[in-house]
């Protein structure tokens, strides 16, 4: 906010100094322009102007703080102005679901219980945040007969809720609605890190045998052979498959939201190109022949999406539907605790356990860097760790053996082959 200094001459005396500044408009649209004059010097007027502006802004901010929105309406505004402009539709949906968990919780303010979503932003403190997290862990889920107050939520889900709420409050700080994020410094529940659910070779064989002869067979096989994500497989088009070079281009992904299906960029927003095993290419060739029959059967009604994996009429598959169908097939062959995404884990774990360099695996998976791959699939490198220990042991065996202590504990051979005496020094207590 800026103002101006004015100078008015006086008849037969020193000039009079004054100031004015623009402070917005009132309810009728009239300009608000505080003015004051009668200062002896320009410096007096300038100092008075600076103080007047500070006083006006303090008064304005005090009114704004008194009228701060509750968390629920502010969350809606945050979703519209921040998440809605910067995030993908699926992410926006997830933020909405996570925020709803917090909004419907109750918190204690000055000894009284309120819905979290109805509390003004400036009334929250660290205690309310921690109590909210505890409530989510204990009873944050839907109400059931077993859990009439609400079922417990997993630590992972609660962490996601807390991170969403933290981001919302952080924007309130940036917008200068509150001075401090009440989530700062709050300890979040720990999540036990589990190894990705890969499928053993025997299970892979059973699954492929079950899928053979169905439309899911080439889809499952390509997932196992490439580690591509579900959405990436469902967005593949035939020009993305180069049968001559055996290379596959992954440039996009199919996403399912409440609004419907949409094709977007890959998760890393970067395309990738890598080789496909011969068995998977053979399955794709056979699959294309079957698809040509569908195209001839539907004639002009066949949708020209040029998709590798599609419905009989050429339309996009639903990612959720495909995931459920594959999971059902896995269950039928006795695979427990796995899902469609386990095909990706199986591909990565197998490559790493066979010594394929981490950067090469990261490229196939589409990870932003090799550290992500290492953090997820460290379990698959146990064989490498054992091999590394043995290699070091073999390399240093002659050196270690040359200085190995003899059974009597006081003689050993030097590297030159001479017997040397070892002195044992005992440190006495006291």
Secondary structure, DSSP 8 states (H G I E B T S, - for coil): --EEEEEE--TTS--EEEEEE---B-TTS-B---EEEEESSHHHHHHHHHHHHHHHHHHHHHHHHHT--BHHHHHHHHIIIIIHHHS-HHHHHHHHHHHHHHHTSEEEETTEEEEGGGSBGGG--HHHHHHHHHHHHHH-S---SS-TT-----HHHHHHHHHHHHHHHHHHHHTTS-SS-TTTT---------------HHHHHHHHHHHTTSTHHHHHHHHHHH---HHHHHT-BGGGEETTTTEEEE--EEEEETTEEEEE--TTS--EEEE--HHHHHHHHHHHHHHHHHHHHHGGGS----BSS--TTS----HHHHHHHHHHHHHHTT--S--TTHHHHHHHHHHHHTT--HHHHHHHHT-SSHHHHHHHSGGGGHHHHHHHHHHHHHHTHHHHHHT---TTSSEEE-TTS-EEE---------
